[in-house]
């Protein structure tokens, strides 16, 4: 019987594979548009859900709901701006 030379797994050279850093593996968020909605307070989410429910039940028309939500968003942003100014003024004292 002739013995064939066998390669042992230990004697084979190993190849090093360069992998990209872990941060390069991240998949971009396809729902980035929902981030602003998901970061809202519970009251904001209830207002949005309530308007959607009223439009679905045809209690109000969709332009009225859109105007309500836009007005709420403007008032909310101005309130946050005024709140930031008040905090700065309070720290100055």
N, C-alpha and C positions, 0 to 999 in steps of 0.2 A: 504494500500500500504506500502510495506516495503521499507524503504530508504536504499539503498546500500551506504556504505561509499565511497566517492569519494576522490581521491587524487588530491590535488591542485598542480599545477606546482610550486608553491612557496615553498611548504613543502618538495619537493623531494631534496635529497642532490645532489649537482652538482659534477661532476668528473672533475678534472683538467687533461688536456692532455698536456704532455710535447712535445713540438715541437722542431725539430732541428733548429739551427740557420739558418737564411736566406741564408747565404753563402753556406750551405750544399745543398740547393735546386737548385743550378746552374747546368745547363746541360753543359757538356764539348762541346767545339766548334768542330763539325765534320769537319769543313773546315779549320782546323789549317794550312794545307799546303798552303792555298791561302793567309794567312796573309802577307807573304813576298811580294807577287805580289800586294796586295791591298795597301800596304804602299809605293809603288814606286811613283816617280814623273810622271807627265803627259808624259814627253818625253820617259821614260822607257816603259810606257804602250803602247804608240804609236809604239815604236820599236817592242815590242812583237806582237802587233796586226798586224803590217805591215808584219812581218815575217810569221805569221800564214796565212795572206791573200795571200802572194806570194807563199807559199807552196800549199794552196788550189787551186790557179789558175795555179799551175804547172809551175810557172815562174822559181822557184829555187827548188832544191831537199831538202828534209827534213834534211839531214846531214849538208848541207850548212847553213840552218837556225839555227840548233842546235849549230854549231860552231860560228856563228855570235852572238847568244845570250850568249854563254859561254864567248866569248871574251869580250863582252860588260860588263858582270857581273864582270869579273876579273878587267877590267879597272876601273869600277865604284868603286869597293871596294878599289883599290889602290889609287884612287883619294880621297876618303873619308879619308883614313889613312893619306895621305899627307896633306890634309886640316886640320886634327886634329893636326898634328905635327906643322903646320904653326901657328895655333891658340895658341898653347902652347908657341912657340918661340916668338910670338908677345906679349903675356902676360908677358913674362920674361923681356922684354925691359923696 
